[in-house]
């Protein structure tokens, strides 16, 4: 799970609205870890804000992993990160097998 701390909601929006490669890599890593332990939910992000005592956890159910990994694959192709794209494709293939 990637921990992220923001000063305000504008900063949060900038990071998540733009397709940030750091977010893409964190998603793949979270799904990979959950798959490794055969969990049904991947814990992806822990979000906190300055001057707020609440921490938000963002997770993704296994039924959404294939779709999320497809988006991550697109991002890796856009950034020409072929090694990560191959690893993500293989993970997606293994997840398809596991879920069927």
N, C-alpha and C positions, 0 to 999 in steps of 0.2 A: 504494500500500500504506500502510495506516494503522499507524503505530508506537504501541504502547501499552505502558506500564510500570506494573507493579503491585507493591505492597508485599508482598502475600501472595495465596494462592489464594482466600481468602474475598472479597477485593476483586474479583478476576477473576470469580468466580461471580456476584457482585452485578451487575456490568456486563453480562455475557452472559446471565444468567438473565432479567433484566428486559428488556423490549423497549425498549432505549435507541435513540432516534432517531439518535444519533451513529453507532451500529453499523449501522443501516439505511442511512444515507447513505454510509458507508464501503463497504458491500457494493455498492451501486449504482455508486459511483465506480470501484471495482476492476473490476467487470464491464464497465463502459463503456470503461475504458482497455484492457482485454484485447481487447474486441470491436473497438475502433478499430484495433488492430494485428493483428487476426485471429489472436490467440493461442488455443490450445486450453485454457489454464488461466488463471484470474484470480487474481492474488496479492492477497489481501484484507487480512491483518493480520500484523504482526510483533509478537510478544508476548514481553516480558521480565519477570523478577521480581527484586526486591531480593535481593541476596546469592546469586544464581544466575548462573553464567557462560554458560548456554545461552539462545539466542534461538529461539523457536518461530515458524515461518512457517505461516500458515493460507492455503490456496489452495482454489479450487473449479474442478473441471473443467467444460468448456463444456456437457456433458450435464446439468449441474445448474443452469445459469444461469436457465432459464425458471422452474423451481420456486422458486428463491431470489428472483427478481424478483417473483413472485406474492406471496410473503410480504412483501416490501418494499412492494408496492402496498397491501396490507392495512394496514400500519403507517402509510403516508402518509395513507390514508383516515381511520384512527383519529385521527391528529393534525391532520386537516383541512388537509393540505398539498397542495392541488390541483395547483399547478404541478409539484411534484416527482412527484406521481402520474401526471400526463400525460406527463412526460419518461420516467418509468420504463415506462409502458405502451408508448410509442413505441419505446423501446429493446428491450423484450421482443418486440415485433412484428418489428423488424429482425433480432433474433437468431433468431427462428423461421424467417424466410426464409433466413437464412444457413445454418442447421443442416439445412434440408431439402434 
